[in-house]
């Protein structure tokens, strides 16, 4: 049995703020350590269920979040690859530390980008990264067997995929606060439920849509929509929506675009950090 695991960071217990998601942010190292420990428990569950090869894909940001030296020795790690390298040689997909789609009440909800994508639809079905990645696996007849994240995220997974094991890591209060569960309980549940899922892997069905796939991307701004259409196959259909008719989900993924709304918000963020650092140095923050 070969298992492919994609790890994100937003769905890990204790993670509620975007500052925790980047190397320069507050308590980022703690978040990465927690993610790595959760992955180790999943790997143990996979091995107990009979997995012979386990591939872990670091799917957050630039792919340098999982501590390779602390990761289970039986797992192989993919870093710095935005492309999901799953193929028909795998038997199951596991999604760890995931978040809900843009517009949902899940903790740190977004779809691919916090600032760019307002909604993503494939054949009229609104999906976030859970549905998107499940479709890529489904293209190769591989089912998603387990998803972990906040309660809203897990409900999204069940509503979309049907039969799937879930591990709730925290209860969403709003997009930036949560009731967080203990690490010990989460790790225990991850180990037990991934074992249960893989022992019954034949009971899970791949998530598929009929081909061709109509991909509609709704952006927050007209600027992003127009930028996405430049030098691409995407076509503008309204002020902030674009469309592309793809032959399959792989083609759709290859033609997906998520440009930033403009350069102004990032510049303002840099200026804010400089001012805050100066204020801290002066002891007035």
C-alpha positions in Angstrom: 0.0 0.0 0.0 1.3 3.5 -1.0 -0.1 6.5 0.9 0.2 10.2 -0.2 -0.2 12.8 2.6 -0.6 16.6 1.9 0.1 18.8 4.9 -1.1 22.3 5.4 -0.7 24.4 8.5 -3.9 26.4 9.1 -5.8 23.4 10.4 -3.3 22.5 13.1 -4.5 23.0 16.7 -3.5 26.3 18.2 -3.2 28.0 14.8 -5.6 30.9 14.6 -3.7 33.9 13.2 -1.9 34.5 9.9 1.2 35.6 11.9 1.7 31.9 12.9 1.8 30.8 9.2 5.0 32.5 8.0 8.7 32.2 9.2 8.8 35.8 10.3 5.6 35.4 12.3 4.7 34.9 15.9 5.1 31.3 17.2 5.6 29.9 13.7 8.3 27.4 14.8 5.8 26.1 17.4 3.2 25.6 14.7 5.7 23.7 12.5 6.7 21.4 15.4 3.0 20.6 16.1 2.4 19.8 12.5 5.4 17.5 12.3 4.3 15.7 15.4 0.8 15.2 14.1 2.3 13.8 10.8 4.4 11.3 12.8 1.3 9.9 14.4 -0.3 9.6 11.0 2.7 7.8 9.7 2.6 5.4 12.6 -1.1 4.6 11.8 -0.2 4.1 8.2 2.6 1.6 9.0 0.3 -0.3 11.4 -2.3 -0.6 8.6 0.3 -2.1 6.3 1.6 0.9 4.2 4.8 0.1 2.5 5.6 3.6 1.3 4.5 7.0 2.7 5.0 10.2 0.9 4.5 13.5 2.8 4.0 16.6 0.7 4.7 19.9 2.5 1.9 21.8 1.0 2.0 25.1 2.9 3.4 28.3 1.5 6.8 27.5 -0.1 7.0 24.0 1.4 9.6 24.5 4.1 7.5 24.0 7.2 8.0 20.3 8.2 11.1 19.6 10.2 12.8 16.9 8.2 15.0 15.9 11.1 12.0 15.4 13.3 9.8 13.7 10.7 9.2 9.9 11.1 12.1 8.0 9.5 9.7 5.9 7.4 8.2 8.9 5.6 9.6 10.5 2.5 9.2 14.3 2.2 8.4 16.5 -0.8 9.4 20.1 -0.3 9.1 23.2 -2.5 6.7 21.7 -5.0 3.4 23.5 -5.7 2.4 20.5 -8.0 0.8 17.6 -6.3 2.8 14.6 -7.5 0.2 11.9 -6.8 -0.5 9.3 -9.5 -2.3 6.0 -10.0 0.3 4.0 -8.1 -1.1 5.3 -4.7 -3.9 3.8 -2.8 -5.1 6.7 -0.6 -4.8 10.4 0.0 -4.7 12.0 3.5 -5.2 15.8 4.0 -3.7 17.1 7.3 -4.0 20.5 8.9 -6.5 21.7 6.2 -8.7 24.8 6.3 -12.2 25.6 5.0 -12.8 27.3 1.7 -13.0 31.1 1.1 -16.1 32.6 2.6 -16.7 29.9 5.1 -16.6 30.4 8.9 -13.7 28.0 9.2 -10.6 29.2 11.1 -8.3 31.0 8.6 -10.6 30.1 5.7 -9.4 30.8 2.2 -8.9 29.2 -1.2 -5.3 29.1 -2.3 -4.8 32.8 -1.5 -6.2 34.9 1.3 -6.3 38.1 -0.8 -7.1 36.9 -4.3 -9.8 34.1 -4.6 -13.3 34.7 -3.4 -14.8 31.5 -4.9 -13.7 28.6 -7.0 -16.2 26.4 -8.9 -15.7 23.2 -10.9 -18.8 22.3 -12.9 -20.9 24.6 -10.7 -19.7 23.1 -7.4 -18.0 25.5 -5.0 -14.8 24.0 -3.6 -11.8 24.9 -1.5 -8.5 23.1 -1.4 -10.1 20.0 0.1 -12.3 19.5 -2.9 -9.7 20.6 -5.4 -7.1 18.2 -4.1 -9.6 15.4 -3.8 -10.5 15.9 -7.4 -6.8 15.6 -8.4 -6.6 12.3 -6.5 -9.9 11.2 -8.0 -8.5 11.7 -11.5 -6.2 8.8 -10.7 -9.0 6.8 -8.9 -7.6 7.5 -5.5 -9.9 8.3 -2.5 -9.4 10.8 0.3 -9.6 8.7 3.5 -8.9 11.3 6.2 -9.1 15.0 6.7 -8.0 17.0 9.8 -8.8 20.6 10.6 -11.3 22.7 12.5 -14.9 21.5 12.9 -16.2 23.7 10.0 -13.4 22.3 7.8 -14.3 18.7 8.7 -18.0 19.3 7.9 -17.0 20.7 4.5 -15.0 17.6 3.8 -17.9 15.3 4.8 -20.5 17.3 2.8 -18.4 17.2 -0.3 -16.7 13.8 -0.1 -19.3 11.7 1.7 -17.6 8.9 3.6 -14.3 10.2 5.0 -12.6 9.9 8.4 -12.1 13.3 10.1 -10.2 14.5 13.1 -11.3 17.8 14.5 -8.4 19.9 15.9 -10.4 22.9 17.1 -13.8 24.5 17.1 -14.2 27.6 15.1 -15.4 30.7 17.0 -14.7 32.9 14.0 -12.0 33.1 11.3 -9.3 34.2 13.8 -10.2 32.4 17.0 -11.0 28.9 18.2 -11.5 26.5 21.0 -8.4 24.4 20.6 -8.2 20.7 21.5 -5.2 19.1 23.3 -2.3 17.9 21.2 -2.4 14.5 23.0 -6.0 13.9 22.1 -5.6 14.9 18.5 -2.5 12.7 17.9 -4.3 9.8 19.5 -7.3 10.3 17.2 -5.1 10.7 14.1 -3.2 7.5 14.7 -6.4 5.5 15.4 -8.5 6.9 12.6 -5.9 6.7 9.8 -5.4 3.1 10.8 -9.1 2.4 10.6 -9.4 4.2 7.3 -6.6 2.4 5.6 -7.7 -1.0 6.9 -11.0 -0.3 5.1 -9.6 1.7 2.1 -11.8 -0.2 -0.4 -14.9 1.4 1.3 -13.9 4.9 0.2 -14.7 6.3 -3.2 -12.7 8.7 -5.3 -14.2 12.2 -5.7 -14.8 12.8 -9.4 -16.7 15.1 -11.8 -17.7 14.6 -15.4 -15.2 15.8 -18.0 -14.7 18.4 -19.4 -14.6 20.7 -16.4 -15.9 24.2 -16.4 -13.7 26.2 -14.0 -15.0 29.5 -12.8 -12.8 31.7 -10.6 -14.3 34.6 -8.8 -11.7 37.1 -7.5 -12.1 39.8 -4.9 -11.1 42.5 -7.4 -11.4 43.3 -11.0 -7.7 43.9 -11.0 -7.0 40.3 -10.1 -9.4 39.0 -12.7 -7.9 41.1 -15.5 -4.4 40.2 -14.4 -5.3 36.5 -14.4 -6.5 36.7 -18.0 -3.3 38.2 -19.2 -1.2 35.7 -21.1 -3.5 32.8 -20.1 -6.4 30.8 -21.5 -8.8 32.3 -18.9 -11.6 34.5 -20.2 -13.2 37.4 -18.3 -17.0 36.9 -18.0 -17.9 39.6 -15.5 -16.2 42.3 -13.4 -14.4 39.8 -11.2 -15.0 36.4 -12.7 -13.1 34.3 -15.3 -13.9 31.0 -17.0 -12.0 28.2 -18.5 -13.3 24.9 -20.1 -10.7 22.3 -19.2 -10.4 18.8 -20.6 -9.9 17.4 -17.0 -8.9 18.6 -13.5 -5.2 18.5 -14.3 -5.7 20.8 -17.2 -7.9 23.1 -15.0 -5.2 23.1 -12.3 -2.5 24.0 -14.8 -4.5 27.0 -16.0 -5.5 28.3 -12.6 -4.3 31.8 -11.7 -4.4 33.7 -8.4 -2.8 37.1 -8.8 -2.7 39.5 -5.9 -5.3 42.3 -5.8 -2.5 44.9 -6.3 0.9 45.8 -5.0 -0.5 48.3 -2.5 -1.7 45.9 0.3 1.8 44.1 0.5 3.6 47.5 0.6 1.3 48.7 3.4 2.0 45.5 5.3 5.8 46.1 5.0 5.4 49.7 6.2 3.3 48.6 9.1 5.9 46.0 10.2 8.7 48.7 10.0 6.6 51.1 12.1 5.7 48.4 14.7 9.3 47.3 15.0 10.4 50.9 15.5 7.7 51.4 18.1 8.8 48.3 20.0 12.4 49.5 20.0 11.3 52.8 21.5 9.2 51.0 24.0 5.9 52.6 23.0 4.2 49.5 21.5 
